[in-house]
């Protein structure tokens, strides 16, 4: 029987950074998922969360003013 090797990928973190510009709640969710899954580079998840919160505040300021 062959052992299956699990590769840790950065998919959620990278997509979270890209999506966080336009849909901050999706970027925030993907960043949290990336941290919960303990992906290869946790920095992508952290950047996704920070960027999403920042753009969430920017979008709120734009639409409320």
C-alpha positions, -999 to 999 in steps of 0.1 A, spaced: 0 0 0 13 34 -9 14 62 15 -4 93 4 16 125 10 -4 155 19 10 187 4 2 219 22 -9 245 -3 -14 282 0 -46 283 -20 -70 299 5 -45 326 16 -35 336 -19 -72 337 -31 -81 356 1 -55 383 -7 -69 387 -43 -105 387 -33 -101 409 -3 -98 440 -24 -134 437 -38 -152 415 -14 -136 420 21 -159 395 39 -148 367 15 -111 377 19 -115 377 57 -132 343 56 -105 328 34 -78 342 56 -94 326 87 -97 293 68 -60 295 57 -50 299 94 -73 272 106 -59 247 80 -24 256 90 -13 261 54 24 260 43 29 298 47 6 313 73 17 348 63 -8 347 34 -36 341 58 -25 369 81 -20 393 51 -55 383 38 -71 391 71 -53 424 76 -60 435 40 -97 425 42 -102 445 74 -85 475 59 -105 475 27 -137 468 47 -131 500 66 -122 519 33 -154 506 16 -175 516 47 -159 551 47 -166 555 10 -202 544 11 -211 562 44 -198 595 33 
